[in-house]
Amino acid sequence: MTADYASTVGTLRNAGCVFAEDEARLLIDAATSAEDLARLVQKRVSGEPLEQILGWAEFCGRRIVVEPGVFVPRRRTELLVHEAAALASTGAVVVDMCCGSGAVGAALLARLNGIDLHAADNDPAAVHCARRNIGARVYEGDLFDALPASLRGRVNILVANVPYVPSDAVATMPPEARTYEPRSALDGGADGLDIARRLVSGAREWLAPGASLLFETSKRQVATAVDIIAGHGFAPRVARSEELDATAVVATVLAPRLDQPSRLST
Ligand SMILES: C[S@@+](CC[C@H](N)C(=O)[O-])C[C@H]1O[C@@H](n2cnc3c(N)ncnc32)[C@H](O)[C@@H]1O
């Protein structure tokens, strides 16, 4: 074991792993034999994300199942969970849109009593993985097309970690992400905000009165993200965590303007 540890740390360090000691411990714990350890270390040296090798990622203090080819939940996304949890009350209908592994939904389920959680993603691999983390109500399809019609007008919290890397910047991401995570989980179009735009423009008819919509973004994109939200009649607020280096936009549904005709008026 001691020899395994020292040589595993050395191999990982030579391959450029910054947290070689921590990773060595995790890989040794996960291995079932010396041959298995050699296989796991070789995967890591080839650049496969540690979480996909182990089959889990730590997120909000929980182990989230992560299957090969599924986006690895990032610590920074815990900000979305904190913000959504602060807004949700018992019985709230919560949708984790673009759910990937379902990390956000799983963390909310663990933290909140009695929420009615639903999740959706357009990638079958993500849907399969999310079902392992949060159960059956994970739907497959393009954004709102995936949701059952019964949720229309009833969603209290719509939380989404949409892809938001500008297309040109995907090539500059670490090889771990570029090679082992699907491009569709990363690429948010020319300015990174294409999916966020579609999310915001489609959200209204699904949200209940007083509902909240939250999505992650970057410091550089946040001003544009706020404009997108304000342009669709939501009241936006920026949430920021220096500790997690995370930025999110939190929006609430504004009441209809008095100068707009009411559906009840004759
Ligand atoms: C950045 S990952 C986030 C995954 C997860 N929410 C998390 O934080 O770990 C974005 C996810 O959005 C999904 N996605 C991309 N475009 C989508 C679309 N048009 N409709 C539904 N899901 C989409 C991808 O498959 C991917 O799982």
The ligand as an SDF file (V2000), in Angstrom:
LIG
                    3D

 27 29  0  0  0  0  0  0  0  0999 V2000
  -22.9360   22.8150  -18.1360 C   0  0  0  0  0  0  0  0  0  0  0  0
  -23.7760   21.2670  -18.1570 S   0  0  0  0  0  0  0  0  0  0  0  0
  -24.5610   21.3410  -16.5630 C   0  0  0  0  0  0  0  0  0  0  0  0
  -24.9990   20.0210  -16.0290 C   0  0  0  0  0  0  0  0  0  0  0  0
  -25.4980   20.0690  -14.5650 C   0  0  0  0  0  0  0  0  0  0  0  0
  -26.6040   20.9770  -14.4050 N   0  0  0  0  0  0  0  0  0  0  0  0
  -24.3840   20.4520  -13.6370 C   0  0  0  0  0  0  0  0  0  0  0  0
  -24.3230   21.5960  -13.1890 O   0  0  0  0  0  0  0  0  0  0  0  0
  -23.5360   19.5990  -13.3580 O   0  0  0  0  0  0  0  0  0  0  0  0
  -25.0820   21.6710  -19.2730 C   0  0  0  0  0  0  0  0  0  0  0  0
  -26.0730   20.5470  -19.5640 C   0  0  0  0  0  0  0  0  0  0  0  0
  -27.0490   21.0970  -20.4740 O   0  0  0  0  0  0  0  0  0  0  0  0
  -27.4450   20.0990  -21.3760 C   0  0  0  0  0  0  0  0  0  0  0  0
  -28.0180   20.7860  -22.5500 N   0  0  0  0  0  0  0  0  0  0  0  0
  -27.3790   21.4710  -23.5240 C   0  0  0  0  0  0  0  0  0  0  0  0
  -28.2500   21.9750  -24.4120 N   0  0  0  0  0  0  0  0  0  0  0  0
  -29.4970   21.6030  -23.9760 C   0  0  0  0  0  0  0  0  0  0  0  0
  -30.8080   21.8090  -24.4920 C   0  0  0  0  0  0  0  0  0  0  0  0
  -31.0300   22.5220  -25.6030 N   0  0  0  0  0  0  0  0  0  0  0  0
  -31.8510   21.2750  -23.8150 N   0  0  0  0  0  0  0  0  0  0  0  0
  -31.6390   20.5500  -22.6800 C   0  0  0  0  0  0  0  0  0  0  0  0
  -30.4060   20.3160  -22.1550 N   0  0  0  0  0  0  0  0  0  0  0  0
  -29.3430   20.8360  -22.8060 C   0  0  0  0  0  0  0  0  0  0  0  0
  -26.1890   19.3130  -21.6520 C   0  0  0  0  0  0  0  0  0  0  0  0
  -26.4880   18.0290  -22.1360 O   0  0  0  0  0  0  0  0  0  0  0  0
  -25.5270   19.3090  -20.2670 C   0  0  0  0  0  0  0  0  0  0  0  0
  -25.8750   18.1570  -19.5330 O   0  0  0  0  0  0  0  0  0  0  0  0
  1  2  1  0
  2  3  1  0
  2 10  1  0
  3  4  1  0
  4  5  1  0
  5  6  1  0
  5  7  1  0
  7  8  2  0
  7  9  1  0
 10 11  1  0
 11 12  1  0
 11 26  1  0
 12 13  1  0
 13 14  1  0
 13 24  1  0
 14 15  1  0
 14 23  1  0
 15 16  2  0
 16 17  1  0
 17 18  1  0
 17 23  2  0
 18 19  1  0
 18 20  2  0
 20 21  1  0
 21 22  2  0
 22 23  1  0
 24 25  1  0
 24 26  1  0
 26 27  1  0
M  CHG  2   2   1   9  -1
M  END
$$$$
